[in-house]
């Protein structure tokens, strides 16, 4: 009888530990850093609204596939480059996104901080 009680007590504490471990794992969210991605795309400034929409849909589909470790905030289009602001777990996730989406990646820079007119005050 004592062996059965000891076994039940052990199993109860084991399950409690597993439940706490699972709960603490689900509460941990990976911190995403902010990156600036430079993409050389000749003629980028001449892309039509329809072409930009298609590129955006493609990017969003790849992000959905990859999961919560990457988030596209916005992009700036110039004559021959596109500068994208992303939140990501790391540079490898950004490169994976680019590879799956068929996007060039010429440079990835980790953004350390931001400044603006309010910084001067």
C-alpha positions as CSV (number, residue, x, y, z in Angstrom):
1,X,0.0,0.0,0.0
2,X,2.8,2.3,0.9
3,X,4.5,1.6,-2.5
4,X,1.3,2.6,-4.3
5,X,1.0,5.8,-2.3
6,X,4.7,6.7,-3.0
7,X,4.2,6.0,-6.7
8,X,1.0,8.1,-6.8
9,X,2.8,10.9,-4.9
10,X,5.8,10.7,-7.3
11,X,3.5,10.8,-10.4
12,X,1.6,13.8,-9.0
13,X,4.8,15.8,-8.4
14,X,6.2,14.7,-11.8
15,X,3.0,15.9,-13.6
16,X,3.0,19.1,-11.6
17,X,6.6,19.7,-12.7
18,X,5.8,18.9,-16.3
19,X,2.8,21.2,-16.3
20,X,4.9,24.1,-14.8
21,X,7.6,23.4,-17.4
22,X,5.1,23.5,-20.3
23,X,3.5,26.7,-18.9
24,X,6.8,28.4,-18.5
25,X,7.9,27.5,-22.0
26,X,4.6,28.8,-23.5
27,X,5.0,32.1,-21.6
28,X,8.5,32.6,-23.0
29,X,8.3,34.7,-26.1
30,X,11.3,35.2,-28.3
31,X,12.5,38.8,-28.4
32,X,12.6,40.1,-31.9
33,X,15.3,42.6,-32.9
34,X,14.8,45.3,-35.5
35,X,16.7,45.1,-38.8
36,X,17.3,47.3,-41.8
37,X,17.6,45.2,-45.0
38,X,19.0,46.7,-48.1
39,X,17.9,45.2,-51.4
40,X,19.4,46.2,-54.8
41,X,16.6,46.0,-57.3
42,X,17.3,47.9,-60.5
43,X,14.2,49.9,-61.6
44,X,12.5,49.5,-58.2
45,X,11.2,53.0,-58.3
46,X,9.4,52.2,-61.6
47,X,7.5,49.3,-60.2
48,X,3.7,49.7,-60.6
49,X,1.3,49.6,-57.7
50,X,0.1,46.2,-59.0
51,X,3.7,44.9,-59.0
52,X,4.3,46.2,-55.5
53,X,1.1,44.6,-54.3
54,X,2.3,41.2,-55.8
55,X,5.7,41.5,-54.1
56,X,4.0,42.4,-50.8
57,X,1.6,39.4,-51.0
58,X,4.5,37.1,-51.7
59,X,6.4,38.5,-48.7
60,X,3.4,38.1,-46.4
61,X,2.8,34.5,-47.5
62,X,6.4,33.6,-46.8
63,X,6.3,35.3,-43.4
64,X,3.1,33.4,-42.6
65,X,4.9,30.2,-43.5
66,X,7.9,30.9,-41.4
67,X,5.9,31.8,-38.3
68,X,6.2,34.3,-35.5
69,X,10.0,34.7,-35.7
70,X,9.7,37.4,-38.3
71,X,7.6,40.5,-38.9
72,X,7.7,43.0,-41.8
73,X,7.1,46.5,-40.6
74,X,7.4,48.6,-43.8
75,X,9.8,49.3,-46.7
76,X,11.1,52.4,-48.5
77,X,11.4,52.2,-52.3
78,X,14.1,54.3,-54.1
79,X,15.2,54.3,-57.8
80,X,17.3,51.1,-57.6
81,X,17.0,49.9,-54.0
82,X,14.4,48.9,-51.4
83,X,15.1,49.4,-47.7
84,X,13.0,47.1,-45.5
85,X,12.4,47.3,-41.8
86,X,11.8,43.9,-40.2
87,X,11.6,42.5,-36.7
88,X,13.2,39.1,-36.6
89,X,14.7,36.6,-34.2
90,X,18.0,36.8,-36.1
91,X,19.6,37.4,-39.5
92,X,19.2,33.8,-40.5
93,X,15.4,34.1,-40.4
94,X,15.7,37.2,-42.7
95,X,17.9,35.3,-45.1
96,X,15.4,32.4,-45.1
97,X,12.6,34.8,-45.9
98,X,14.5,36.3,-48.8
99,X,15.5,32.9,-50.2
100,X,11.9,31.5,-50.0
101,X,10.4,34.7,-51.4
102,X,13.0,35.3,-54.1
103,X,14.1,38.6,-52.7
104,X,17.7,39.9,-52.9
105,X,19.5,40.7,-49.7
106,X,22.6,42.9,-50.1
107,X,23.0,44.0,-46.5
108,X,21.4,43.4,-43.2
109,X,22.0,45.9,-40.3
110,X,20.8,45.5,-36.8
111,X,19.1,48.7,-35.7
112,X,20.5,49.7,-32.3
113,X,18.3,52.7,-31.5
114,X,16.3,55.5,-33.2
115,X,16.7,59.2,-33.0
116,X,14.6,62.1,-34.3
117,X,13.7,65.7,-33.5
118,X,12.5,64.7,-30.0
119,X,16.1,63.4,-29.2
120,X,17.3,67.0,-29.4
121,X,15.0,68.1,-26.5
